[in-house]
Amino acid sequence: MLPILLALAAFHVPVGCSMTVPPAPFQGATGVYLAAPLPNGLMPQTGTIQLRPGICLYLDQSRGQTWADLESTTEALYVLAHELAHSYGIRNEDGATCIGARLVGFVARKIGATNERMIGAAYRLATARYSQPCQGWDSHGDPWTSTAVNDSSFEG
Ligand SMILES: [Zn+2]
């Protein structure tokens, strides 16, 4: 099995695992998408994702057949998926949260997870947990008014 850092190279933006103190205003975040918004308000696809080492540890564990901690592993997959949603152009937090939850299965398979039963459980857990931001985003009408790229409150 590839080391997790090599597995993370499967994405269209660089993903690092060495974030210890995020830059302002991201303190407390477990992942960030570092990029300057475009003049049209969208996020460019040329930024960099940085994750806390604990997030990468759980991402690595998701590639094994046994997931010791479904809750934490799901959250780690979601944190990466949320940042990927930003990297696809979504600047709004509710939008990134909503789309991120729906990308949990995609992210898991992309980094080499193969336990479909656990991937399914993670997807259901994430989409249930983050269904509220989807409603807010869908009804907002203007998804591009968020002023900051933020992240979930998960402390990995
Ligand atoms: Zn965010």
Backbone and ligand atoms as CSV (ligand in chain L), in Angstrom:
chain,resi,resn,atom,element,x,y,z
A,1,MET,N,N,0.858,-1.212,0.000
A,1,MET,CA,C,0.000,0.000,0.000
A,1,MET,C,C,0.884,1.249,0.000
A,2,LEU,N,N,0.512,2.218,-0.810
A,2,LEU,CA,C,1.274,3.463,-0.880
A,2,LEU,C,C,1.264,4.174,0.465
A,3,PRO,N,N,2.362,4.866,0.786
A,3,PRO,CA,C,2.304,5.763,1.950
A,3,PRO,C,C,1.200,6.797,1.736
A,4,ILE,N,N,0.621,7.272,2.822
A,4,ILE,CA,C,-0.527,8.170,2.689
A,4,ILE,C,C,-0.182,9.424,1.895
A,5,LEU,N,N,1.032,9.939,2.044
A,5,LEU,CA,C,1.386,11.165,1.310
A,5,LEU,C,C,1.378,10.928,-0.199
A,6,LEU,N,N,1.797,9.751,-0.626
A,6,LEU,CA,C,1.754,9.432,-2.054
A,6,LEU,C,C,0.315,9.212,-2.502
A,7,ALA,N,N,-0.476,8.569,-1.663
A,7,ALA,CA,C,-1.882,8.347,-2.002
A,7,ALA,C,C,-2.604,9.684,-2.175
A,8,LEU,N,N,-2.235,10.662,-1.361
A,8,LEU,CA,C,-2.875,11.980,-1.436
A,8,LEU,C,C,-2.488,12.733,-2.712
A,9,ALA,N,N,-1.444,12.270,-3.388
A,9,ALA,CA,C,-1.039,12.911,-4.645
A,9,ALA,C,C,-2.025,12.605,-5.770
A,10,ALA,N,N,-3.043,11.795,-5.494
A,10,ALA,CA,C,-4.041,11.459,-6.509
A,10,ALA,C,C,-4.955,12.637,-6.837
A,11,PHE,N,N,-4.935,13.671,-6.001
A,11,PHE,CA,C,-5.861,14.787,-6.221
A,11,PHE,C,C,-5.248,15.856,-7.124
A,12,HIS,N,N,-6.081,16.786,-7.584
A,12,HIS,CA,C,-5.641,17.779,-8.561
A,12,HIS,C,C,-4.892,18.945,-7.927
A,13,VAL,N,N,-4.888,19.022,-6.599
A,13,VAL,CA,C,-4.111,20.041,-5.891
A,13,VAL,C,C,-3.202,19.331,-4.887
A,14,PRO,N,N,-2.077,19.951,-4.524
A,14,PRO,CA,C,-1.203,19.335,-3.525
A,14,PRO,C,C,-1.907,19.237,-2.169
A,15,VAL,N,N,-1.730,18.103,-1.505
A,15,VAL,CA,C,-2.295,17.905,-0.168
A,15,VAL,C,C,-1.153,17.551,0.774
A,16,GLY,N,N,-0.958,18.387,1.795
A,16,GLY,CA,C,0.098,18.153,2.772
A,16,GLY,C,C,-0.472,17.777,4.120
A,17,CYS,N,N,0.354,17.157,4.933
A,17,CYS,CA,C,-0.091,16.637,6.238
A,17,CYS,C,C,0.680,17.245,7.395
A,18,SER,N,N,1.255,18.397,7.208
A,18,SER,CA,C,2.157,18.917,8.233
A,18,SER,C,C,1.665,20.212,8.860
A,19,MET,N,N,0.366,20.504,8.717
A,19,MET,CA,C,-0.141,21.740,9.291
A,19,MET,C,C,-0.196,21.626,10.822
A,20,THR,N,N,0.547,22.461,11.499
A,20,THR,CA,C,0.489,22.455,12.957
A,20,THR,C,C,-0.208,23.710,13.458
A,21,VAL,N,N,0.234,24.851,13.017
A,21,VAL,CA,C,-0.434,26.106,13.361
A,21,VAL,C,C,-0.947,26.728,12.068
A,22,PRO,N,N,-2.251,26.649,11.817
A,22,PRO,CA,C,-2.784,27.220,10.584
A,22,PRO,C,C,-2.612,28.731,10.566
A,23,PRO,N,N,-2.472,29.307,9.373
A,23,PRO,CA,C,-2.391,30.765,9.287
A,23,PRO,C,C,-3.723,31.404,9.679
A,24,ALA,N,N,-3.685,32.625,10.141
A,24,ALA,CA,C,-4.914,33.359,10.422
A,24,ALA,C,C,-5.715,33.463,9.142
A,25,PRO,N,N,-7.042,33.389,9.166
A,25,PRO,CA,C,-7.898,33.273,10.343
A,25,PRO,C,C,-8.348,31.835,10.594
A,26,PHE,N,N,-7.482,30.873,10.392
A,26,PHE,CA,C,-7.904,29.472,10.408
A,26,PHE,C,C,-7.570,28.741,11.700
A,27,GLN,N,N,-7.106,29.434,12.721
A,27,GLN,CA,C,-6.724,28.750,13.949
A,27,GLN,C,C,-7.878,27.877,14.452
A,28,GLY,N,N,-7.552,26.669,14.831
A,28,GLY,CA,C,-8.580,25.733,15.266
A,28,GLY,C,C,-9.025,24.808,14.154
A,29,ALA,N,N,-8.750,25.189,12.911
A,29,ALA,CA,C,-9.143,24.341,11.789
A,29,ALA,C,C,-8.267,23.097,11.734
A,30,THR,N,N,-8.830,22.027,11.221
A,30,THR,CA,C,-8.064,20.798,11.048
A,30,THR,C,C,-7.610,20.634,9.602
A,31,GLY,N,N,-8.119,21.510,8.743
A,31,GLY,CA,C,-7.680,21.522,7.360
A,31,GLY,C,C,-7.940,22.890,6.776
A,32,VAL,N,N,-7.131,23.281,5.808
A,32,VAL,CA,C,-7.353,24.564,5.138
A,32,VAL,C,C,-7.079,24.397,3.649
A,33,TYR,N,N,-7.770,25.223,2.840
A,33,TYR,CA,C,-7.448,25.338,1.421
A,33,TYR,C,C,-6.839,26.718,1.238
A,34,LEU,N,N,-5.562,26.731,0.956
A,34,LEU,CA,C,-4.838,27.990,0.862
A,34,LEU,C,C,-4.844,28.471,-0.582
A,35,ALA,N,N,-5.641,29.497,-0.825
A,35,ALA,CA,C,-5.736,30.080,-2.162
A,35,ALA,C,C,-6.419,31.425,-2.031
A,36,ALA,N,N,-6.072,32.344,-2.894
A,36,ALA,CA,C,-6.723,33.645,-2.893
A,36,ALA,C,C,-7.924,33.594,-3.825
A,37,PRO,N,N,-9.099,34.047,-3.364
A,37,PRO,CA,C,-10.282,34.027,-4.219
A,37,PRO,C,C,-10.047,34.818,-5.503
A,38,LEU,N,N,-10.684,34.357,-6.562
A,38,LEU,CA,C,-10.607,35.041,-7.853
A,38,LEU,C,C,-11.478,36.292,-7.824
A,39,PRO,N,N,-11.268,37.215,-8.784
A,39,PRO,CA,C,-12.098,38.429,-8.833
A,39,PRO,C,C,-13.598,38.125,-8.913
A,40,ASN,N,N,-13.970,36.988,-9.500
A,40,ASN,CA,C,-15.390,36.649,-9.598
A,40,ASN,C,C,-15.930,36.011,-8.320
A,41,GLY,N,N,-15.086,35.887,-7.271
A,41,GLY,CA,C,-15.549,35.347,-6.004
A,41,GLY,C,C,-15.372,33.850,-5.860
A,42,LEU,N,N,-15.071,33.161,-6.946
A,42,LEU,CA,C,-14.837,31.715,-6.862
A,42,LEU,C,C,-13.425,31.447,-6.359
A,43,MET,N,N,-13.207,30.218,-5.895
A,43,MET,CA,C,-11.866,29.825,-5.507
A,43,MET,C,C,-11.146,29.229,-6.715
A,44,PRO,N,N,-9.868,29.545,-6.889
A,44,PRO,CA,C,-9.111,28.950,-7.990
A,44,PRO,C,C,-8.786,27.492,-7.684
A,45,GLN,N,N,-8.458,26.736,-8.703
A,45,GLN,CA,C,-8.108,25.326,-8.501
A,45,GLN,C,C,-6.597,25.137,-8.415
A,46,THR,N,N,-5.888,26.181,-8.029
A,46,THR,CA,C,-4.429,26.130,-8.009
A,46,THR,C,C,-3.873,26.315,-6.605
A,47,GLY,N,N,-4.710,26.119,-5.587
A,47,GLY,CA,C,-4.263,26.290,-4.211
A,47,GLY,C,C,-3.623,25.035,-3.649
A,48,THR,N,N,-3.473,25.036,-2.337
A,48,THR,CA,C,-2.856,23.913,-1.635
A,48,THR,C,C,-3.702,23.564,-0.421
A,49,ILE,N,N,-3.918,22.273,-0.212
A,49,ILE,CA,C,-4.625,21.816,0.987
A,49,ILE,C,C,-3.599,21.418,2.031
A,50,GLN,N,N,-3.800,21.903,3.237
A,50,GLN,CA,C,-2.959,21.469,4.350
A,50,GLN,C,C,-3.852,20.856,5.421
A,51,LEU,N,N,-3.432,19.706,5.922
A,51,LEU,CA,C,-4.189,18.987,6.951
A,51,LEU,C,C,-3.329,18.799,8.185
A,52,ARG,N,N,-4.001,18.724,9.325
A,52,ARG,CA,C,-3.259,18.378,10.540
A,52,ARG,C,C,-2.826,16.912,10.456
A,53,PRO,N,N,-1.680,16.602,11.054
A,53,PRO,CA,C,-1.180,15.221,10.993
A,53,PRO,C,C,-2.194,14.193,11.492
A,54,GLY,N,N,-2.973,14.536,12.514
A,54,GLY,CA,C,-3.964,13.595,13.023
A,54,GLY,C,C,-5.017,13.230,11.989
A,55,ILE,N,N,-5.356,14.186,11.133
A,55,ILE,CA,C,-6.309,13.911,10.056
A,55,ILE,C,C,-5.720,12.878,9.097
A,56,CYS,N,N,-4.454,13.067,8.746
A,56,CYS,CA,C,-3.815,12.131,7.820
A,56,CYS,C,C,-3.671,10.740,8.430
A,57,LEU,N,N,-3.504,10.686,9.727
A,57,LEU,CA,C,-3.421,9.389,10.402
A,57,LEU,C,C,-4.715,8.607,10.203
A,58,TYR,N,N,-5.844,9.271,10.380
A,58,TYR,CA,C,-7.128,8.593,10.186
A,58,TYR,C,C,-7.383,8.312,8.709
A,59,LEU,N,N,-6.930,9.192,7.826
A,59,LEU,CA,C,-7.057,8.914,6.399
A,59,LEU,C,C,-6.294,7.639,6.053
A,60,ASP,N,N,-5.110,7.501,6.623
A,60,ASP,CA,C,-4.307,6.306,6.394
A,60,ASP,C,C,-5.046,5.066,6.891
A,61,GLN,N,N,-5.656,5.183,8.068
A,61,GLN,CA,C,-6.368,4.035,8.645
A,61,GLN,C,C,-7.586,3.651,7.808
A,62,SER,N,N,-8.147,4.611,7.074
A,62,SER,CA,C,-9.330,4.295,6.263
A,62,SER,C,C,-9.003,3.326,5.137
A,63,ARG,N,N,-7.724,3.157,4.839
A,63,ARG,CA,C,-7.313,2.280,3.748
A,63,ARG,C,C,-7.136,0.844,4.209
A,64,GLY,N,N,-7.243,0.628,5.511
A,64,GLY,CA,C,-7.155,-0.737,6.029
A,64,GLY,C,C,-8.528,-1.400,6.042
A,65,GLN,N,N,-8.555,-2.676,6.253
A,65,GLN,CA,C,-9.829,-3.391,6.260
A,65,GLN,C,C,-10.625,-3.140,7.531
A,66,THR,N,N,-9.942,-2.794,8.602
A,66,THR,CA,C,-10.629,-2.532,9.855
A,66,THR,C,C,-10.509,-1.052,10.202
A,67,TRP,N,N,-11.643,-0.425,10.424
A,67,TRP,CA,C,-11.635,0.972,10.852
A,67,TRP,C,C,-11.885,0.971,12.359
A,68,ALA,N,N,-10.861,1.294,13.125
A,68,ALA,CA,C,-10.992,1.219,14.571
A,68,ALA,C,C,-11.982,2.257,15.093
A,69,ASP,N,N,-12.106,3.368,14.383
A,69,ASP,CA,C,-12.909,4.488,14.885
A,69,ASP,C,C,-13.657,5.110,13.703
A,70,LEU,N,N,-14.857,4.608,13.445
A,70,LEU,CA,C,-15.639,5.085,12.301
A,70,LEU,C,C,-15.876,6.588,12.377
A,71,GLU,N,N,-16.179,7.064,13.578
A,71,GLU,CA,C,-16.493,8.488,13.779
A,71,GLU,C,C,-15.321,9.377,13.345
A,72,SER,N,N,-14.140,9.088,13.869
A,72,SER,CA,C,-12.973,9.924,13.578
A,72,SER,C,C,-12.501,9.748,12.142
A,73,THR,N,N,-12.590,8.539,11.631
A,73,THR,CA,C,-12.172,8.297,10.254
A,73,THR,C,C,-13.105,9.014,9.284
A,74,THR,N,N,-14.396,8.972,9.571
A,74,THR,CA,C,-15.367,9.684,8.742
A,74,THR,C,C,-15.080,11.174,8.755
A,75,GLU,N,N,-14.798,11.714,9.928
A,75,GLU,CA,C,-14.544,13.147,10.028
A,75,GLU,C,C,-13.280,13.531,9.260
A,76,ALA,N,N,-12.269,12.672,9.316
A,76,ALA,CA,C,-11.033,12.956,8.568
A,76,ALA,C,C,-11.305,12.972,7.062
A,77,LEU,N,N,-12.081,11.993,6.589
A,77,LEU,CA,C,-12.436,11.968,5.164
A,77,LEU,C,C,-13.226,13.211,4.804
A,78,TYR,N,N,-14.122,13.604,5.703
A,78,TYR,CA,C,-14.931,14.799,5.451
A,78,TYR,C,C,-14.062,16.066,5.409
A,79,VAL,N,N,-13.104,16.184,6.317
A,79,VAL,CA,C,-12.241,17.375,6.342
A,79,VAL,C,C,-11.516,17.521,5.003
A,80,LEU,N,N,-10.950,16.433,4.513
A,80,LEU,CA,C,-10.280,16.487,3.215
A,80,LEU,C,C,-11.285,16.801,2.106
A,81,ALA,N,N,-12.450,16.164,2.147
A,81,ALA,CA,C,-13.461,16.381,1.109
A,81,ALA,C,C,-13.957,17.827,1.115
A,82,HIS,N,N,-14.096,18.397,2.305
A,82,HIS,CA,C,-14.527,19.798,2.431
A,82,HIS,C,C,-13.512,20.720,1.751
A,83,GLU,N,N,-12.234,20.483,2.019
A,83,GLU,CA,C,-11.203,21.330,1.408
A,83,GLU,C,C,-11.154,21.112,-0.109
A,84,LEU,N,N,-11.384,19.884,-0.539
A,84,LEU,CA,C,-11.438,19.624,-1.977
A,84,LEU,C,C,-12.593,20.380,-2.614
A,85,ALA,N,N,-13.719,20.447,-1.910
A,85,ALA,CA,C,-14.864,21.198,-2.443
A,85,ALA,C,C,-14.467,22.656,-2.681
A,86,HIS,N,N,-13.714,23.240,-1.732
A,86,HIS,CA,C,-13.202,24.601,-1.954
A,86,HIS,C,C,-12.327,24.637,-3.205
A,87,SER,N,N,-11.490,23.596,-3.361
A,87,SER,CA,C,-10.553,23.584,-4.494
A,87,SER,C,C,-11.277,23.402,-5.819
A,88,TYR,N,N,-12.528,22.950,-5.778
A,88,TYR,CA,C,-13.330,22.845,-6.996
A,88,TYR,C,C,-14.033,24.163,-7.306
A,89,GLY,N,N,-13.796,25.174,-6.494
A,89,GLY,CA,C,-14.340,26.492,-6.794
A,89,GLY,C,C,-15.377,26.989,-5.813
A,90,ILE,N,N,-15.767,26.163,-4.848
A,90,ILE,CA,C,-16.808,26.548,-3.902
A,90,ILE,C,C,-16.190,27.334,-2.753
A,91,ARG,N,N,-16.538,28.587,-2.659
A,91,ARG,CA,C,-15.972,29.433,-1.613
A,91,ARG,C,C,-16.843,29.418,-0.354
A,92,ASN,N,N,-18.129,29.315,-0.553
A,92,ASN,CA,C,-19.088,29.383,0.546
A,92,ASN,C,C,-18.935,28.191,1.500
A,93,GLU,N,N,-18.989,28.461,2.809
A,93,GLU,CA,C,-18.786,27.399,3.794
A,93,GLU,C,C,-19.890,26.351,3.791
A,94,ASP,N,N,-21.140,26.785,3.753
A,94,ASP,CA,C,-22.229,25.805,3.713
A,94,ASP,C,C,-22.113,24.939,2.463
A,95,GLY,N,N,-21.744,25.565,1.361
A,95,GLY,CA,C,-21.593,24.813,0.119
A,95,GLY,C,C,-20.484,23.782,0.219
A,96,ALA,N,N,-19.330,24.181,0.766
A,96,ALA,CA,C,-18.213,23.247,0.901
A,96,ALA,C,C,-18.542,22.128,1.874
A,97,THR,N,N,-19.303,22.463,2.922
A,97,THR,CA,C,-19.703,21.450,3.894
A,97,THR,C,C,-20.671,20.457,3.263
A,98,CYS,N,N,-21.641,20.997,2.548
A,98,CYS,CA,C,-22.649,20.156,1.895
A,98,CYS,C,C,-22.008,19.242,0.856
A,99,ILE,N,N,-21.241,19.816,-0.053
A,99,ILE,CA,C,-20.613,19.026,-1.108
A,99,ILE,C,C,-19.548,18.104,-0.521
A,100,GLY,N,N,-18.817,18.600,0.466
A,100,GLY,CA,C,-17.785,17.781,1.101
A,100,GLY,C,C,-18.347,16.494,1.666
A,101,ALA,N,N,-19.470,16.583,2.362
A,101,ALA,CA,C,-20.081,15.380,2.936
A,101,ALA,C,C,-20.440,14.388,1.837
A,102,ARG,N,N,-20.893,14.904,0.709
A,102,ARG,CA,C,-21.288,14.016,-0.389
A,102,ARG,C,C,-20.085,13.420,-1.104
A,103,LEU,N,N,-18.902,14.004,-0.889
A,103,LEU,CA,C,-17.681,13.510,-1.543
A,103,LEU,C,C,-16.894,12.527,-0.674
A,104,VAL,N,N,-17.427,12.196,0.495
A,104,VAL,CA,C,-16.677,11.334,1.422
A,104,VAL,C,C,-16.324,9.986,0.789
A,105,GLY,N,N,-17.265,9.367,0.095
A,105,GLY,CA,C,-16.992,8.077,-0.541
A,105,GLY,C,C,-15.972,8.192,-1.655
A,106,PHE,N,N,-16.103,9.245,-2.450
A,106,PHE,CA,C,-15.152,9.510,-3.531
A,106,PHE,C,C,-13.734,9.661,-2.980
A,107,VAL,N,N,-13.612,10.458,-1.922
A,107,VAL,CA,C,-12.299,10.702,-1.322
A,107,VAL,C,C,-11.711,9.403,-0.777
A,108,ALA,N,N,-12.540,8.633,-0.101
A,108,ALA,CA,C,-12.056,7.373,0.490
A,108,ALA,C,C,-11.492,6.453,-0.588
A,109,ARG,N,N,-12.243,6.268,-1.676
A,109,ARG,CA,C,-11.776,5.365,-2.737
A,109,ARG,C,C,-10.547,5.928,-3.436
A,110,LYS,N,N,-10.509,7.241,-3.580
A,110,LYS,CA,C,-9.390,7.879,-4.276
A,110,LYS,C,C,-8.066,7.658,-3.537
A,111,ILE,N,N,-8.102,7.601,-2.221
A,111,ILE,CA,C,-6.851,7.388,-1.482
A,111,ILE,C,C,-6.601,5.909,-1.193
A,112,GLY,N,N,-7.475,5.058,-1.707
A,112,GLY,CA,C,-7.176,3.626,-1.639
A,112,GLY,C,C,-7.997,2.813,-0.655
A,113,ALA,N,N,-9.044,3.397,-0.088
A,113,ALA,CA,C,-9.914,2.606,0.786
A,113,ALA,C,C,-10.693,1.602,-0.050
A,114,THR,N,N,-10.862,0.401,0.477
A,114,THR,CA,C,-11.540,-0.651,-0.285
A,114,THR,C,C,-12.686,-1.304,0.486
A,115,ASN,N,N,-12.809,-1.019,1.757
A,115,ASN,CA,C,-13.880,-1.635,2.537
A,115,ASN,C,C,-15.187,-0.892,2.254
A,116,GLU,N,N,-15.950,-1.408,1.284
A,116,GLU,CA,C,-17.149,-0.697,0.831
A,116,GLU,C,C,-18.205,-0.583,1.933
A,117,ARG,N,N,-18.229,-1.535,2.833
A,117,ARG,CA,C,-19.201,-1.447,3.928
A,117,ARG,C,C,-18.892,-0.237,4.820
A,118,MET,N,N,-17.589,-0.036,5.116
A,118,MET,CA,C,-17.203,1.100,5.948
A,118,MET,C,C,-17.329,2.414,5.175
A,119,ILE,N,N,-16.998,2.391,3.895
A,119,ILE,CA,C,-17.138,3.600,3.076
A,119,ILE,C,C,-18.596,4.036,3.047
A,120,GLY,N,N,-19.491,3.062,2.897
A,120,GLY,CA,C,-20.921,3.372,2.899
A,120,GLY,C,C,-21.378,3.936,4.225
A,121,ALA,N,N,-20.862,3.357,5.300
A,121,ALA,CA,C,-21.234,3.841,6.631
A,121,ALA,C,C,-20.729,5.269,6.833
A,122,ALA,N,N,-19.524,5.548,6.351
A,122,ALA,CA,C,-18.956,6.890,6.485
A,122,ALA,C,C,-19.771,7.897,5.676
A,123,TYR,N,N,-20.149,7.506,4.485
A,123,TYR,CA,C,-20.952,8.400,3.634
A,123,TYR,C,C,-22.284,8.727,4.303
A,124,ARG,N,N,-22.944,7.705,4.829
A,124,ARG,CA,C,-24.246,7.938,5.481
A,124,ARG,C,C,-24.080,8.820,6.719
A,125,LEU,N,N,-23.034,8.566,7.488
A,125,LEU,CA,C,-22.787,9.357,8.692
A,125,LEU,C,C,-22.527,10.826,8.337
A,126,ALA,N,N,-21.683,11.055,7.356
A,126,ALA,CA,C,-21.317,12.433,6.983
A,126,ALA,C,C,-22.504,13.183,6.377
A,127,THR,N,N,-23.228,12.534,5.476
A,127,THR,CA,C,-24.338,13.237,4.826
A,127,THR,C,C,-25.472,13.512,5.801
A,128,ALA,N,N,-25.644,12.623,6.794
A,128,ALA,CA,C,-26.671,12.876,7.822
A,128,ALA,C,C,-26.231,14.030,8.717
A,129,ARG,N,N,-24.971,14.017,9.104
A,129,ARG,CA,C,-24.464,15.044,10.014
A,129,ARG,C,C,-24.485,16.426,9.381
A,130,TYR,N,N,-24.208,16.495,8.101
A,130,TYR,CA,C,-24.078,17.796,7.446
A,130,TYR,C,C,-25.221,18.076,6.474
A,131,SER,N,N,-26.397,17.561,6.785
A,131,SER,CA,C,-27.551,17.829,5.918
A,131,SER,C,C,-28.045,19.261,6.078
A,132,GLN,N,N,-27.901,19.818,7.276
A,132,GLN,CA,C,-28.389,21.177,7.528
A,132,GLN,C,C,-27.701,22.222,6.635
A,133,PRO,N,N,-26.366,22.197,6.526
A,133,PRO,CA,C,-25.720,23.174,5.632
A,133,PRO,C,C,-26.193,23.065,4.189
A,134,CYS,N,N,-26.597,21.863,3.766
A,134,CYS,CA,C,-27.112,21.722,2.398
A,134,CYS,C,C,-28.392,22.523,2.245
A,135,GLN,N,N,-29.263,22.450,3.245
A,135,GLN,CA,C,-30.515,23.206,3.170
A,135,GLN,C,C,-30.226,24.701,3.126
A,136,GLY,N,N,-29.292,25.133,3.966
A,136,GLY,CA,C,-28.954,26.539,3.988
A,136,GLY,C,C,-28.368,27.002,2.672
A,137,TRP,N,N,-27.526,26.167,2.121
A,137,TRP,CA,C,-26.861,26.520,0.872
A,137,TRP,C,C,-27.849,26.538,-0.281
A,138,ASP,N,N,-28.680,25.481,-0.336
A,138,ASP,CA,C,-29.635,25.371,-1.437
A,138,ASP,C,C,-30.639,26.522,-1.434
A,139,SER,N,N,-30.976,27.013,-0.239
A,139,SER,CA,C,-32.017,28.042,-0.161
A,139,SER,C,C,-31.432,29.446,-0.124
A,140,HIS,N,N,-30.112,29.523,-0.065
A,140,HIS,CA,C,-29.469,30.824,0.125
A,140,HIS,C,C,-29.616,31.728,-1.094
A,141,GLY,N,N,-29.513,31.121,-2.261
A,141,GLY,CA,C,-29.680,31.901,-3.482
A,141,GLY,C,C,-28.395,32.519,-3.985
A,142,ASP,N,N,-27.494,32.854,-3.095
A,142,ASP,CA,C,-26.217,33.446,-3.502
A,142,ASP,C,C,-25.104,32.761,-2.733
A,143,PRO,N,N,-24.566,31.682,-3.303
A,143,PRO,CA,C,-23.594,30.881,-2.559
A,143,PRO,C,C,-22.203,31.495,-2.491
A,144,TRP,N,N,-21.995,32.653,-3.049
A,144,TRP,CA,C,-20.621,33.150,-3.158
A,144,TRP,C,C,-20.361,34.370,-2.276
A,145,THR,N,N,-21.111,34.522,-1.206
A,145,THR,CA,C,-20.949,35.720,-0.399
A,145,THR,C,C,-20.106,35.512,0.856
A,146,SER,N,N,-19.680,34.266,1.106
A,146,SER,CA,C,-18.860,34.020,2.290
A,146,SER,C,C,-17.552,34.797,2.200
A,147,THR,N,N,-17.103,35.325,3.318
A,147,THR,CA,C,-15.907,36.163,3.279
A,147,THR,C,C,-14.647,35.410,3.657
A,148,ALA,N,N,-14.757,34.225,4.215
A,148,ALA,CA,C,-13.560,33.520,4.655
A,148,ALA,C,C,-13.669,32.028,4.373
A,149,VAL,N,N,-12.552,31.438,4.059
A,149,VAL,CA,C,-12.482,29.987,3.960
A,149,VAL,C,C,-12.216,29.475,5.363
A,150,ASN,N,N,-13.107,28.674,5.845
A,150,ASN,CA,C,-12.993,28.205,7.221
A,150,ASN,C,C,-12.963,26.690,7.206
A,151,ASP,N,N,-13.116,26.094,8.341
A,151,ASP,CA,C,-13.191,24.639,8.328
A,151,ASP,C,C,-14.016,24.130,9.483
A,152,SER,N,N,-14.177,22.813,9.491
A,152,SER,CA,C,-15.012,22.198,10.512
A,152,SER,C,C,-14.354,22.368,11.886
A,153,SER,N,N,-15.102,22.086,12.917
A,153,SER,CA,C,-14.586,22.273,14.278
A,153,SER,C,C,-13.952,21.003,14.804
A,154,PHE,N,N,-13.809,20.006,13.945
A,154,PHE,CA,C,-13.208,18.749,14.390
A,154,PHE,C,C,-11.770,18.975,14.836
A,155,GLU,N,N,-11.437,18.483,16.008
A,155,GLU,CA,C,-10.073,18.620,16.529
A,155,GLU,C,C,-9.371,17.286,16.419
A,156,GLY,N,N,-8.592,17.124,15.374
A,156,GLY,CA,C,-7.956,15.822,15.130
A,156,GLY,C,C,-6.585,15.743,15.730
L,1,ZN,ZN,ZN,-14.329,25.577,4.433
